[in-house]
Amino acid sequence: MMLVKKMMIILFLTVMTLGCGVSFLTTSESTPSVVVMEKSMTLEMMRLENDWWTAEVSLEPGRYRYYFTTEESSFPDERNDEKSYENEREMSVMIVEDFEVLHDSVRHSVGDRDYLNPINHDEYYFAVSAPTDVPFEAKIVIDGERYPLEYLRDFGNQSFYRTERLSVEELEYYFEIQTDSGLVFLDSLGLCRKPRIPYCFSKESLPISYFDLPDWSKGATYYQIFPERFANGDPRNDPPNVQEWNADPDYANLGGDGFFGGDLKGILDHFDHLLELGVDAIYLNPIFESPSSHKYDTEDYLKIDDNFGDDQLFEELLTAANDSDVKIILDGVFNHTGYDFFAFKDLRERGEESPYVDWYFVKRFPIRKVQDRAMTYVGWNGYAYMPKINALNKDWQSYVERLVRKYDCDGIGGWRLDVATEVDPLFWTDFFRPLLKSLDDEMILVAEFWGDARSLLRGKSFDSVMNYPFKDAVVEYVFRAGNSAAKFAAMTNLYLNAYPPQTLHSLWNILDSHDTERILTLAFNQIDLMKIAVALQMTFIGSPVIYYGDEIGMKGGRDPENRAPMIWDEERWNHDVHDFYKALLDLRRSHESIRTGEYEVIAAEGPVFSFRRWKATDEVIVITNPSREAAFFSPSMEGEFTEYLTGETISFFGGEIKVPPLTVWILTPRDSVN
């Protein structure tokens, strides 16, 4: 490091993906450019974090002179001893070599979490990538030790290799790359025949931020409540035309304009049900003022819906949760407001004269709708009653800040963010996440997203997501013809190997939600199939989310059939299902390996899927066969095991093992039974 007119300048060169790619990396308080003399080119640099900057270019093998320039000065790379002078200008010299089969395409990009993934000041992941058709072995040399990088996944035409989580004292390192052609090195100047200048960073100023999740969220079990349909604790606050709670769902109005009187008092009255089940957190669908039963068309974010209760009642719920060490997760709807939200109401009435014109996306005036479709403005999914908000409007953000600060209190564990990817990303990265984390770093931000969430889990916007890919994998494996265990492994590995490892234990592993068919309905009302799906959910790496009523065997098709009132008449419960849920939550509490332990696939043969969870000496092995025929597999482990659900002893001592149809085994070694 050196001080040049109040600028801190450090240069690294890393080999890029295509051709003889070179990446320049530096820190500067003002915007720098890099000049490559032999190419007569000036490259603008892209800003990373903590005033780090990078620029990339492809160069043919050869000798190059380069220097940095800003509006204040120009200067060489002082860390590079190779210097050159021309017309009194000092420049640095680099050699771009040709490494044949590697084609200078081994990459370690320090501004990308796929390559440099700092968790906290002590723990890090490191990775490199190379073309998929280039076989090689890689090791990182750091703190005087060598650690292997294991194959992780292919992405595009690149193969990724990553270390285990490493605890390191000093962030000074380089890579050894062993190919069929011999040993080469990757350091901060690129590929080389022997190490020169290692990557070197201060832990206080990295080009990418630290990213970890709250400890409480790792392996937590959530319970999702749709408040209007959970329990009616206070009939005095019921809306007009409330329906009988136990009305036949086939004939009742379960839609957004149908009401049964569910409220916060109902949740409080049945809080013991949640504690007996053993949940760690409660996710509430929206609770703020709204004319609908689902409350996704908010009219006042600063007021509890009067059909649900008030702030005092909500405080009572928070106190009960906090006293029981249970977190409450609120649902944040920041993509759109309700039709009668004060700003949109003013816009409808005053048109272009309204001070809220820039809060929404208006095509033309006057504001018009036809039935439930937005015509002259943008509505979520075209709905008239959910006008899309301009999330980058500063006055809107100030309003949201009032909401967040109001509910920055004990018991709130974070926010689930509705249709998160339809909101401008800068709302999350530049406003919402910094605000929330400044108030309480232990709050979690969970995005609603139904696909590959790789781009959302970079430490800049969200901590976790509703893990629909897990649900899809379970449905495909357990409920679809073929029952392919290999496909289940492939579908889950797709995100397990792509998301930052520190997020995996906090992913919301759902089987259903207020937006999907209930799990028992998906299982064709077959309890044995449902149990296998639930067992996978409760033992897989991640945080299971129970949709209210699943634990007693409630059924329901797509929205709104999946939103029937909770059944509180225990004679109508499926007690077999309820006992199964309780047993599995007891298992999670008694085995830290399931909550926060490692995960490894043991077998994926035909319909038989087996995986292992372990942490220290605690170990649990799960074996499933959802098919209707017995299946066989060859276990890699030996010994006697206790099956958790039945207490039976199962022995593995070589040879094939027969797994009966519609079976789930949850095994613990006989000498470690809890």
C-alpha angles and dihedrals in degrees: 000000000000135000114238113175091325092315124121109216127191125161128206126173118206128181114248132215106260125056115319094340120181128193122201117206128186144148121236139156090220131042111281132196128200122226120206106197101199090053095040087226134141115202123204112223127229119227120243124178128303092021094303117146133195139190130183132205139161116237134180117241110280147086118306136185119209143167140178126247136190133169088272104045151333124240143165129242102276092196091062111080092198105095137171133189132211126168089348091304114131114217137175123239127220132182118217107203132198112236097183109216093029091051088203089287104125104117138200108170110190094197093058121079090215087070108026112029114175113191099177137333092289107033130064145160120218127195143174131194133209137173111294092238095057113090113207145139123232136198132180119224110210135145088008092298134105119226125184124238112221126211109266113171147316120254118180106319094334132093117210125215121189140183126235115258103294129202107213136178100202128028096224116119151134135192133246113215117196115195135164086266095055142268122325133167136229114209135152090288094052133250113353144164092244132012116274119163114004125214104271128184139166110238088226095059117035128164087236128039129247112262126193134142130235111277092230090061096056107103094347118157115231131200117205117214126193093202099207091057104037105078139329105229099163119032089186091078095046117133119240118283094020113181129231107276094228095042115143105270090217090066103026125095103252094168131104092280095048119095136193101171102254112166147160092273087059090056091049092048091054098037090114089062089061093045092049089050089053105235123166100202140019122218111204122201110228116313102180127109111295138143095231133073093239094050096213089126097068120197097178122016092187095060132067108235107266091227087059099044134257142282092281092055090046089053089054090053091049091049092051090048094045092048089053094045090245121142124222117216117200125209113238117202104191101146095074142001133218123276092251097043104135095249096050091042090055090047091054092049101041102028115191091001092063116110087221098065091112093049092076141033105255119182095190142331142296101049107244139176133180112217104308097341124098111231111172097026138041117266128182105272086351093294113151094212095055106057112190115247126222096241094194094058105118094216090053089050090051088054091050090049089057088054095048093047091048091057097039092115142120113293097030107115098181145284136295106212117218119228087348098179092056090064118084105269092228089065088065101036101040102030122011102041095043090048095048096044092047089057097044125352089198092069117103127219113209121188124212103228129145102204145039104336097188094120092050097055101063098112093259104089119002137024098203144356139218095267102226092159087066091051091049091051093050093048092049093048103038104031106029129082113268096032090218111196090187090057091050090052091048094047094050095040088056091072099024090062095040105046121075105272093233090065098054099085091051099050112122101242102201130181094186142345143184086290099053142049114281116262095246090053090048087052090057087249090292110142095201092057092045091052092055091051092048092046090054090048093050097047103034121098108276141047116300118222118206115205109220112270097018088102091063097041102262117172131209142150127222124323121336096017089063091060102069118141116276114264111239097170098100091202086070094050123105095234092188089062093043093051089048092055092047092049092051093048088050087053091053092051094049097045118057087185089072095046101045107355133115124277129219133169111233100180140355103180120153106309094341117102121179131176139171130225119192144163122177105316095340113101135173126181122197124199123183136182112178094173125104093240133066113261135196134220137169110239119214092211129074133203143064120305136187116229105226100212098048104020090232123144116241119190129204115192107149132300130061122322122218114224113195120229120275091016137151120182121189107192135192124182111262092239093054103046111145 
